[in-house]
Amino acid sequence: MATTAAPHGLIAVNLVGGHPYAGSTRLLKIASGYGTNIFNGSVVSIVANGVVEIVADVGTDADPFPAGTVGVFVGCAYTDPNTKQKLFAQHWPANTVADDAVAYVVDDPHVVFKVQADAAVTQVALGSNIALVNPAAGNTTTGNSTAAADVTTLGVASTIAFKIIDFVDSPNSTVGDAFTDLLVKFNPSSHAYTDGTGI
């Protein structure tokens, strides 16, 4: 509910223009032994050695996403080093040793994501840009991100990571709620496929 703080990171909803999101993802390698948890709903980037890592930057002009930011992590697969069985997991557990680890990433820059704000957002913010708070935080029990949209970052600068394109309108959520549910998309300068900068 948008009257209760329950941040869940970024959840793919549909595409700009209202086309359905069909669940398409790209498989990108995770380095064996990568030492940081990656949660479902976290922003990830491709780093210089060609693997994905969680983005800890908030996505503002002062703390921009890295050039390789490629989308949102929605799970992973790897061979468990203890059982030797293939696992499909909600999140990447830090320091897991697995040479076959891959991340499932929603990498289409035109996907619309639902994200909860950390305070009320009113109708006048439609079309504004917004960044994240606690972008690398999450719950290791559920495997879900606990990142939220940071209301203090609302602004017009093109270097802010996301644009607010709508609000969630449902029986449990409406514009102006105490923790408003937003619909956002990556701004061009914050996504590797629409920003010309190489990694």
C-alpha positions in Angstrom: 0.0 0.0 0.0 1.2 3.5 -0.8 0.3 4.7 2.7 2.9 2.3 4.1 6.6 2.4 3.5 7.3 -0.9 1.7 10.1 -0.1 -0.8 10.7 -2.9 -3.3 13.2 -1.6 -5.8 12.2 -1.4 -9.5 9.5 -3.7 -10.9 9.0 -3.8 -14.6 5.4 -3.0 -15.6 5.1 -2.3 -19.3 6.8 -0.3 -22.1 6.5 3.4 -22.9 3.4 3.8 -25.0 1.5 1.1 -23.0 2.8 -2.0 -24.8 2.9 -5.0 -22.5 6.2 -6.0 -21.0 6.7 -9.6 -22.2 9.2 -10.5 -19.5 12.2 -10.4 -21.8 15.6 -10.3 -20.1 19.3 -10.5 -21.1 21.7 -13.0 -19.5 24.8 -11.2 -18.4 27.7 -12.8 -16.5 28.4 -12.3 -12.8 32.0 -12.8 -11.7 32.6 -15.9 -9.6 33.1 -14.7 -6.0 31.6 -11.3 -6.6 31.4 -9.9 -3.1 28.2 -7.9 -3.0 24.6 -9.0 -2.8 22.5 -8.2 -5.9 18.8 -8.0 -5.2 15.7 -8.4 -7.4 14.8 -4.9 -8.4 18.4 -3.5 -8.1 20.0 -1.4 -10.9 23.1 -3.1 -12.3 25.9 -2.1 -14.6 28.4 -3.8 -16.9 31.9 -3.1 -15.6 35.2 -2.9 -17.4 35.8 -6.7 -17.3 32.5 -7.4 -18.9 30.5 -8.7 -15.9 27.6 -7.1 -14.1 27.7 -5.5 -10.6 25.1 -3.8 -8.5 25.0 0.0 -8.8 25.4 1.7 -5.5 25.2 5.3 -6.9 21.9 7.1 -6.4 21.6 8.6 -9.9 22.0 12.3 -9.4 24.3 14.8 -11.0 26.6 14.6 -7.9 26.4 10.8 -7.8 25.5 9.5 -11.3 25.0 6.0 -12.4 28.2 4.5 -14.0 28.5 4.5 -17.8 27.7 0.8 -18.1 24.4 0.9 -16.3 22.3 -1.5 -18.3 19.1 -2.2 -16.5 17.4 -3.9 -13.5 18.4 -7.3 -12.0 15.5 -9.8 -11.7 17.3 -12.9 -10.6 20.2 -15.2 -11.4 21.3 -18.7 -12.1 24.5 -20.5 -11.0 25.7 -23.9 -9.8 25.7 -24.1 -6.1 29.3 -24.6 -4.9 28.1 -27.0 -2.1 25.4 -29.1 -3.7 26.7 -28.9 -7.3 23.1 -28.4 -8.4 22.0 -25.6 -10.7 20.1 -22.9 -8.8 17.7 -20.2 -10.0 17.6 -17.5 -7.4 15.9 -14.3 -6.5 19.1 -12.6 -5.5 22.9 -13.1 -5.9 24.4 -14.0 -2.5 27.7 -12.1 -1.9 30.9 -14.1 -2.4 29.3 -17.1 -4.1 31.9 -19.1 -6.1 30.4 -20.2 -9.4 32.0 -19.9 -12.8 28.7 -20.2 -14.6 26.8 -17.4 -12.7 24.5 -15.3 -14.9 22.2 -12.4 -14.1 18.8 -12.0 -15.6 18.6 -8.3 -16.5 15.7 -6.2 -17.8 17.8 -4.1 -20.2 15.3 -2.4 -22.5 15.7 1.3 -21.9 12.0 1.8 -22.7 10.6 -0.3 -19.9 8.4 1.4 -17.4 9.1 0.5 -13.8 7.1 0.8 -10.6 9.0 2.2 -7.6 7.8 3.5 -4.3 8.8 7.0 -3.2 10.2 7.6 0.3 7.6 10.4 0.9 4.6 11.9 -0.8 4.8 12.9 -4.5 2.0 15.1 -5.8 0.6 15.6 -9.4 2.8 18.6 -10.1 5.8 16.2 -10.1 4.6 14.4 -13.3 7.4 14.7 -15.8 10.0 15.5 -13.2 13.2 13.5 -12.7 14.0 11.5 -9.6 16.9 9.4 -8.2 17.1 6.6 -5.7 17.7 6.2 -2.0 19.5 3.1 -0.7 20.0 1.7 -4.2 22.1 -1.3 -3.1 20.0 -2.2 -0.1 17.8 -5.3 0.0 16.4 -8.2 2.1 18.4 -11.5 1.9 15.4 -13.4 3.1 13.0 -12.3 0.3 15.8 -11.6 -2.1 14.1 -8.3 -3.0 15.6 -4.8 -3.2 14.5 -2.2 -0.7 15.6 0.8 -2.8 13.1 3.6 -3.2 12.7 6.9 -5.1 14.2 9.8 -3.2 11.8 12.7 -3.1 14.6 15.1 -2.1 16.2 14.6 -5.6 13.1 15.7 -7.6 14.4 18.0 -10.3 14.7 18.8 -14.0 18.3 18.0 -14.7 18.7 15.4 -17.5 21.5 13.8 -15.4 19.0 12.6 -12.8 18.5 8.8 -13.4 14.7 8.4 -13.9 11.7 10.4 -15.3 8.3 10.1 -13.6 5.9 9.3 -16.4 2.8 8.4 -14.3 1.5 7.3 -10.9 0.1 4.0 -9.9 -3.7 4.3 -9.6 -5.3 1.4 -7.8 -7.6 0.8 -4.8 -4.5 0.8 -2.6 -2.4 3.5 -4.3 -3.0 7.0 -5.6 -1.0 10.1 -6.4 -0.1 12.1 -3.2 -0.1 9.0 -0.9 2.3 9.2 2.0 4.7 6.9 0.1 3.6 7.4 -3.5 3.9 4.6 -6.0 5.6 6.0 -9.2 5.9 4.8 -12.7 9.4 5.8 -14.0 11.7 5.1 -16.9 15.5 5.5 -17.3 16.6 8.8 -18.7 18.9 8.5 -21.8 22.0 9.8 -19.9 21.5 7.1 -17.3 21.3 4.0 -19.5 24.2 2.4 -21.4 22.1 1.8 -24.5 21.0 5.4 -24.9 24.1 7.1 -23.6 26.9 7.1 -26.1 29.7 6.8 -23.5 31.6 3.5 -23.6 32.6 1.4 -20.6 
